[in-house]
Amino acid sequence: MRIAIATDAWFPQTNGVVRSLATTVSILQRRGYEIELISPDQFITVPTPGYSEIRLAVAPRFGVRRTLRRYQPDIVHIVTEGPIGWAARSWCIANNVPFTTAFHTRFPDYAAVRTGLSPDRFWPIMRRFHKPSKGVLVSTYRLMDELAQRGISQTKLWSRGIDRELFHPGHDPLEELAHLPRPLLLYVGRVAPEKNIGAFLGAAVAGTKIIVGDGPALADLREQFPEAFFLGALHGEQLARAYCSADVFVFPSLTDTFGLVLIEALACGVPVAAFPVQGPIDILGPSSRGIYDQMDQAAGALDVSLSAAIVKAQGASRKAAAELGASFDWEKCCDQFVDALTDAVASCATTPVEIQTG
């Protein structure tokens, strides 16, 4: 199966979408699949307004068409609803080539935060984009249900995993955090308005609040919360050591579809504090003992009061957190990805594919 993957999110961006995609591509290639990646680094790009670190391809239509025509894929997987994603979608429809899509980001909610408009104004765009897809890959069953209610019903599960060799409880803590008053409360991720970081930094709880990451809201949050400790972006072993240094991992987002950093923190043995919303509840479960209530002890705490969740999480089990985090396996996730694409190809097997030359 010759797979083309079209994405507007790729290195040097640092986010869950890029990390999930890069890991999946690596596993697919190791398994012997032919992969053609179409990404922003192949085009002239401009910074996204408000997100200078995220660059969008300028007029990628002809470059996308040229690459896909040359490669002649059996199927195209479209990762994002950006310029490259729309160009790949158009080519697939014109050439009767099956494609799958992914719903990684709650774009309507993010756009609502930025514009002040209702998210309902943006959902028609999402429905239009995903309607011709042979399978919309999503990270949780709860998101499947929500998208079905929004008119996007052809969903398939594609969960997330962790690098078990990197994210585990055995790392030494970071020296630069050793002097800080405990408990150490950690956030890792993009520092942006939609991440609701102010709810964490403004929580009335004891300890030191630590932010790992970069983004458009960083300067404002530094000024507004000078008592917080901002480490900037960390990667690899340094990131794992930051997780292992913390007493609680705080995930304040109300809009994430999953939360890759959440399972990385758990795998490092750090209990999680979060709101009981999509993403955290799909990982921790309502009782914080896993979605099947399979853990003997709580691996964190969910509460409508983030301050209460932080306090409760300090009494959760680090052992249970590590076991829950380690249960998320990338190989199984890649199996789900392959199954979804294989089903999409099979569903079109009786329809002849004709590649246009224009």
Sequence and secondary structure as in RCSB ss.txt:
>XXXX:A:sequence
MRIAIATDAWFPQTNGVVRSLATTVSILQRRGYEIELISPDQFITVPTPGYSEIRLAVAPRFGVRRTLRRYQPDI
VHIVTEGPIGWAARSWCIANNVPFTTAFHTRFPDYAAVRTGLSPDRFWPIMRRFHKPSKGVLVSTYRLMDELAQR
GISQTKLWSRGIDRELFHPGHDPLEELAHLPRPLLLYVGRVAPEKNIGAFLGAAVAGTKIIVGDGPALADLREQF
PEAFFLGALHGEQLARAYCSADVFVFPSLTDTFGLVLIEALACGVPVAAFPVQGPIDILGPSSRGIYDQMDQAAG
ALDVSLSAAIVKAQGASRKAAAELGASFDWEKCCDQFVDALTDAVASCATTPVEIQTG
>XXXX:A:secstr
 EEEEE S  TT  SHHHHHHHHHHHHHHHTT EEEEE GGGS EEEETTEEEEEEESS HHHHHHHHHHH  SE
EEE  SSHHHHHHHHHHHHHT  EEEE  S HHHHHHHHH S GGGTHHHHHHHHTT S EEES HHHHHHHHHT
T   EEE    B TTTSSTTS   GGGTTS SSEEEEES  SGGGTHHHHHT   SSEEEEE   TTHHHHHHH 
TTSEEEE   HHHHHHHHHH SEEEE  SS SS HHHHHHHHTT  EEE SSTTHHHHH TTSS TT   SS SE
EE SSHHHHHHHHTTS HHHHHHHHHT BHHHHHHHHHHHHHHHHHHTTTS       
